[in-house]
Amino acid sequence: MATSEEPAGDVVHGLLRLAGMDVALPLSALREVVPCPAELAGLPAASPGLLGAIELRRLVLPVLDLQAVTGRAEERHPDQVVVVVASGGRVLGLLADQVQGICEVPADSLVAAHAHGGGLLFSHTFRHPDTGRAYSVLDAAAVLELPGVPTVTDVTRDAAPVGAGGPVTGRHTLTVLRCGEHRLAIDAAHVHTTIPTPDLRTSVLTSRMCPGTVLYADREVPVVDPLVLLGLGELPRADTGAGLVLDLGHGYVVLALSELLELAHVGPDDVLPTPSFALPRPDLLAGMAQVAGVGDCLVLDGGTMLTDPQLSGFAAVNTALEATRGDDGSALAAAAAAAGGAPAYLTYSIGLDIATPLEQVGEILPFPDSLTRTSVPGLLGLVTHRRAAVPVLCLSTLLGREQREVGPSTCLLLVEVDDAVVAFTVDALRGISPLTWTDADQTVRGGTGDRGATLQSAPLVRVGEDSRLLPDLDLRAVARRLSSATALPTTRSGAAELTAV
């Protein structure tokens, strides 16, 4: 019986659930995934697990259920799929429960499997590099050589149905997705991994664009609604059942999905260009493709998605879980620049909207359930965070405005300056967007020594698609101005008081 060769480098695998097992197939052996019909055509052959055949373009493809081969007994259900497996110029269909996504597996994490006398249907095992879930790598050659199982000549390479836009050569593997009523696809090369059932958590980032966060790779990662991003509507929360993880280099973003449909292969001419005026965000789409068994799909431009300013901003605010901090106790920095070199800005409200460079904000936290109160006006209290006592200050008061009431969207912006951390309370977050305009020559308002530390001296900027001019507040300068106020000025009654800045 043939055995698979040892992988020479990192290999991208398709992750599947079949015969009650979590299994993986190298994409080189996984031709495509198609829906399984309720009734299969009969074949003049008999073998344990042989269900019959399906028509697949030019093929009459035999379909095998590995449950019978492995001795497991599970009933069929209507939403099962057929995975087209190829090896040595031959193909066979395997019945599977679902496609779980794709994953790039480091070669050194694959552990070879052996059995006395051979006969194994899997060649290696591994743990998912992010989730730790155990997978067995099916040996395609061994499966296709099972006694009595019919196979057919592989002509699928000549009839491949999908590709990622642009003038490219060769086949591409698309991850096909359902997002509400829309069918989307993205080149598997741009997918970090997929999450079958993301557990959405409410966050200070929660908005129409960001329905919440998920815990992934020891981080709290923002989830983005791709329909809102693409201007195609909004994904109902009740219809969110999967997630697609993008790695933007400086952080992760999870795209909320209804379900993962399949993996499909396409040729370079199968993705058709779409008129730019027909879509709200044509820059994020490579075109449109027809996938067998699914229908028309909008194909996302994976390369552009990975550099999109809005996604880049969300990737910049991944928050490390407490258990993963380094010994120095430092927080994960929000340190990304948006595409094209434009810095990312955080916009928020204190009764009026303000913008601040995102790189100044180390963390964003919900308002704490309890504070250690003090008698210092303007100082709301102290809170412990990452083994430090952090002062919590009302930013509105510091800027000479009225103190704001704490509401359900109130949150803390943690700013590190001169080896100390200060938390500023704000009413609500508005979003994360790239800087789109600033006037370097605009006249400095207020005292030149306070530039950016007060509303009067803050330069005006535009961010994202917002046409308004917003004050560019330097939170580090606010903190420094506060700390340099020769201790805290006292009132006539002797109580310390924070001077409005």
Summary of the structure (lengths in Angstrom):
residues: 501
radius of gyration: 27.7
end to end distance: 78.1
largest distance: 100.5
contacts: 1650
relative contact order: 0.10
helix: 14%
strand: 40%
